Amino acid sequence: DLLEELVGEISDESDIDENRIKRIDKVTIVAHGDTDIKDVNRFFNVKIEAETNRTLGGAIMEKLGALPKPGETVLLGENLSATVEEMADRRATKIKLVKKTDSSKPA
């Protein structure tokens, strides 16, 4: 932080790209498909795991086993749903993520 005061903003691995993730409310974000899974994990304090993909869009495609279509929803982990809202050139460009809390889980 002191170094940033002297030389300006320094990006490091703990920084989350806010151009890729936008908070909607306490449990909802909208993210670009090329957002790094690590950023989503840190943002929501969750553990999304993907065998071969590092991006959110890739993890969704891996889970579905095919290219996602707008409106498709997958569960990433136990408590995070991802809905593809927009696609462009075979890539998810807008994904809505909702973290399920204890109060939002069915009884």
C-alpha positions as CSV (number, residue, x, y, z in Angstrom):
1,D,0.0,0.0,0.0
2,L,2.8,2.4,0.8
3,L,4.5,1.6,-2.5
4,E,1.3,2.3,-4.3
5,E,1.2,5.7,-2.6
6,L,4.6,6.4,-4.1
7,V,4.3,5.0,-7.6
8,G,0.6,4.6,-8.2
9,E,-1.7,1.7,-8.5
10,I,0.0,-1.7,-8.7
11,S,-2.0,-4.7,-9.9
12,D,-1.3,-8.0,-8.1
13,E,-2.9,-11.5,-8.0
14,S,-5.2,-10.5,-5.1
15,D,-6.8,-7.7,-7.1
16,I,-10.2,-8.4,-8.7
17,D,-10.9,-6.9,-12.1
18,E,-13.9,-4.8,-11.4
19,N,-14.5,-4.4,-15.2
20,R,-15.3,-8.1,-15.3
21,I,-17.4,-8.4,-12.1
22,K,-20.2,-6.2,-11.1
23,R,-22.0,-6.6,-7.8
24,I,-25.8,-6.4,-8.1
25,D,-26.7,-7.1,-4.5
26,K,-25.3,-9.0,-1.5
27,V,-25.7,-12.5,-3.2
28,T,-25.7,-11.6,-6.9
29,I,-23.0,-10.6,-9.3
30,V,-22.8,-10.3,-13.1
31,A,-19.5,-11.4,-14.6
32,H,-17.9,-11.7,-18.1
33,G,-17.3,-15.2,-19.2
34,D,-13.6,-14.8,-19.4
35,T,-13.4,-13.8,-15.7
36,D,-10.9,-16.0,-13.9
37,I,-12.5,-18.6,-11.6
38,K,-10.1,-17.5,-8.8
39,D,-11.6,-14.0,-8.9
40,V,-15.1,-15.4,-8.5
41,N,-13.9,-17.7,-5.7
42,R,-12.4,-14.7,-3.8
43,F,-15.4,-12.5,-4.5
44,F,-17.9,-14.9,-3.1
45,N,-15.7,-16.9,-0.8
46,V,-16.6,-20.1,-2.6
47,K,-14.6,-22.9,-4.2
48,I,-15.5,-23.4,-7.9
49,E,-13.5,-26.2,-9.3
50,A,-13.0,-26.9,-13.0
51,E,-10.8,-29.7,-14.3
52,T,-9.4,-28.0,-17.4
53,N,-10.7,-24.4,-17.4
54,R,-9.6,-21.3,-15.7
55,T,-12.4,-19.0,-16.8
56,L,-16.0,-18.8,-15.6
57,G,-17.4,-19.4,-19.1
58,G,-15.1,-22.4,-19.6
59,A,-16.2,-23.9,-16.2
60,I,-19.8,-23.6,-17.3
61,M,-19.1,-25.2,-20.7
62,E,-17.2,-28.0,-18.9
63,K,-20.2,-28.6,-16.5
64,L,-22.7,-28.6,-19.4
65,G,-20.5,-30.7,-21.7
66,A,-21.5,-28.3,-24.6
67,L,-21.7,-24.7,-25.5
68,P,-24.1,-22.9,-23.2
69,K,-27.2,-21.2,-24.5
70,P,-28.6,-17.9,-23.1
71,G,-30.9,-18.7,-20.2
72,E,-29.2,-22.0,-19.2
73,T,-28.3,-22.3,-15.5
74,V,-25.8,-24.6,-13.9
75,L,-24.8,-25.2,-10.3
76,L,-21.1,-24.4,-9.7
77,G,-20.3,-26.0,-6.3
78,E,-22.9,-26.5,-3.6
79,N,-24.2,-23.0,-3.3
80,L,-23.5,-21.0,-6.5
81,S,-25.8,-20.9,-9.5
82,A,-24.7,-19.5,-12.8
83,T,-27.1,-18.3,-15.5
84,V,-25.8,-17.5,-19.0
85,E,-27.4,-14.2,-20.0
86,E,-25.6,-13.3,-23.2
87,M,-23.4,-15.1,-25.8
88,A,-21.3,-13.7,-28.6
89,D,-19.1,-15.7,-31.0
90,R,-19.6,-18.9,-29.1
91,R,-18.5,-17.3,-25.8
92,A,-20.5,-16.4,-22.7
93,T,-20.2,-12.6,-22.4
94,K,-22.6,-12.1,-19.5
95,I,-23.2,-14.5,-16.6
96,K,-25.3,-13.9,-13.6
97,L,-24.1,-15.7,-10.4
98,V,-26.2,-16.1,-7.3
99,K,-24.9,-17.4,-4.1
100,K,-27.4,-19.4,-2.2
101,T,-27.4,-18.5,1.5
102,D,-28.9,-20.6,4.3
103,S,-32.0,-18.5,4.3
104,S,-32.5,-18.9,0.5
105,K,-32.1,-22.7,0.5
106,P,-35.4,-24.7,0.4
107,A,-36.5,-26.2,3.7
